[in-house]
Amino acid sequence: MEARRTKADWDKIIEKFNMSDQTQSEFSRENGINVKSLGNQLRKRIAKKNSIVKRSNEEWIALITEQRSSGVNRSTWCKERGISPDSMLSAERRLVIQLQKTSEPKWIELNPVKKTDLKLDKNDDVCWGIKICGNGIEIEVNSNYPVEKLTTLIERLVKQ
C-alpha cells in the first residue's frame, strides 16, 4: 500500500515530473508512484490554473458596458478576451434582477379633491386628470380614464 503523501510531497513530485521528459506511466513506475494518483494530482493543478475568475459587480458592469459599446457580438467579444459568454450573460441577468430589486417604485398616496370642494367660476377652464412623469416617460389621462386600465399600464411600465 502506498504511503499517504502531503501536499508538499506532491508539489515536489509534480515539479520533478514536469522536469522529466517521461510519460506519466514511465515516471510513476520509476518513482514507485501510483499512476492514477499522479494523474489525479496533475488534473487538480490544471483545474486550479483554469479555475473560474470571480469578478465583482463593478467589474462585470465595466465588461458588459465595454462589450455593448464595442459593436461586436457577445460571443465573439468574450472569446477574444477568454471570458465565458454564458458567465457574462448570467452576470448580466443577475445584475438586472439586483437593479430591479433596489429600484422598486415608491408609491405615494393621492387624495383627490372633489370638484365641489373647489370654488371656481363657471367660466374657469379646468382639466381634471392626472399626469405621471418618470424615467423619460409621461402618462397623462383625464378624469374619466378607467382606473383599472391605468393601474395595468403603470404595472407594465414598472416591469420594463
C-alpha positions in Angstrom: 0.0 0.0 0.0 1.2 3.4 -1.0 2.1 5.9 1.8 -0.1 8.9 2.1 1.6 12.0 0.7 1.3 15.6 1.8 0.7 18.5 -0.5 4.3 19.5 -0.1 5.3 15.9 -1.2 3.1 16.1 -4.2 4.4 19.6 -5.1 8.0 18.1 -5.3 6.8 15.1 -7.2 4.9 17.2 -9.8 7.9 19.5 -10.2 10.2 16.5 -10.8 7.7 15.0 -13.3 7.4 18.3 -15.2 11.2 18.5 -15.4 11.4 14.9 -16.8 10.6 14.0 -20.4 8.7 10.9 -19.3 5.1 9.9 -19.7 3.0 9.6 -16.5 3.3 5.8 -16.7 7.1 5.8 -17.0 7.6 8.4 -14.3 5.2 6.5 -11.9 6.9 3.2 -12.5 10.4 4.6 -12.0 9.5 6.5 -8.8 7.1 4.0 -7.2 4.0 6.2 -7.5 0.5 5.0 -8.4 -0.1 6.2 -12.0 -3.8 7.1 -11.1 -2.7 9.2 -8.1 -0.2 11.1 -10.2 -2.9 11.7 -12.9 -5.3 13.0 -10.2 -2.7 15.4 -8.8 -1.9 16.7 -12.2 -5.6 17.3 -13.1 -6.1 19.1 -9.8 -3.3 21.5 -10.6 -4.6 22.1 -14.1 -8.1 22.7 -12.7 -6.7 25.3 -10.3 -4.9 27.1 -13.1 -8.1 27.2 -15.2 -10.4 28.0 -12.3 -13.2 30.4 -12.6 -12.3 34.0 -12.1 -14.5 35.7 -9.5 -15.5 39.2 -10.6 -17.2 41.9 -8.6 -20.4 43.5 -9.8 -18.4 46.6 -10.8 -16.0 44.5 -12.9 -19.0 42.8 -14.7 -20.7 46.2 -15.3 -17.5 47.5 -16.9 -17.1 44.4 -19.1 -20.7 44.4 -20.1 -20.5 48.2 -20.9 -17.3 47.7 -22.9 -18.8 44.8 -24.9 -22.0 46.6 -25.7 -20.2 49.7 -26.9 -17.7 47.7 -29.0 -20.3 46.8 -31.6 -19.1 43.2 -31.5 -21.5 40.4 -30.6 -21.2 38.9 -27.1 -19.9 35.5 -28.1 -17.1 36.8 -30.3 -16.1 39.6 -27.8 -15.9 37.1 -25.0 -13.8 34.6 -26.9 -11.3 37.3 -27.8 -10.9 38.0 -24.1 -11.1 34.5 -22.6 -14.4 35.1 -20.9 -17.2 32.6 -20.9 -20.2 34.1 -22.8 -22.6 32.1 -20.5 -20.9 33.6 -17.4 -21.3 37.1 -18.9 -24.9 36.6 -19.7 -25.6 35.1 -16.3 -23.9 38.1 -14.6 -25.9 40.5 -16.8 -29.2 38.8 -15.7 -28.2 38.8 -12.1 -27.3 42.5 -12.2 -30.6 43.4 -13.8 -32.5 41.5 -11.1 -30.5 43.2 -8.4 -31.2 46.6 -10.0 -34.9 45.8 -10.2 -35.0 44.9 -6.5 -33.2 48.0 -5.4 -35.1 50.4 -7.6 -38.7 49.3 -6.8 -41.1 52.2 -7.3 -42.0 54.3 -4.3 -45.8 54.7 -4.3 -47.4 57.8 -2.9 -51.0 58.2 -1.8 -53.1 60.6 -3.8 -56.0 62.3 -2.2 -58.1 63.7 -5.0 -60.0 66.9 -4.5 -63.7 66.7 -5.3 -65.0 69.4 -7.7 -67.5 70.5 -5.1 -64.6 71.4 -2.7 -63.2 73.9 -5.1 -64.7 77.3 -5.5 -64.5 78.0 -9.2 -66.2 80.3 -11.5 -68.4 78.6 -14.0 -66.2 80.1 -16.7 -63.0 78.6 -15.4 -61.5 76.1 -17.8 -60.3 73.2 -15.6 -58.9 69.9 -16.8 -59.4 67.1 -14.3 -57.0 64.2 -14.6 -53.5 63.1 -13.7 -50.1 63.4 -15.2 -47.3 60.9 -14.3 -43.6 61.6 -15.3 -40.6 59.5 -14.7 -37.6 57.8 -16.4 -38.4 59.7 -19.7 -42.0 58.5 -19.7 -45.0 60.7 -19.4 -48.6 59.5 -18.9 -51.5 61.9 -18.9 -55.1 60.8 -18.6 -58.3 62.6 -18.0 -60.6 62.0 -15.0 -62.9 59.5 -16.7 -60.0 57.2 -17.8 -60.7 53.7 -16.2 -58.6 53.2 -13.0 -58.1 49.5 -13.9 -56.5 50.4 -17.2 -54.3 53.0 -15.7 -53.1 50.5 -13.0 -52.3 47.9 -15.6 -50.4 50.4 -17.7 -48.3 51.5 -14.8 -47.6 47.9 -13.7 -46.4 47.0 -17.2 -44.2 50.1 -17.4 -42.7 49.3 -13.9 -41.8 45.7 -15.1 -39.9 47.1 -18.1 
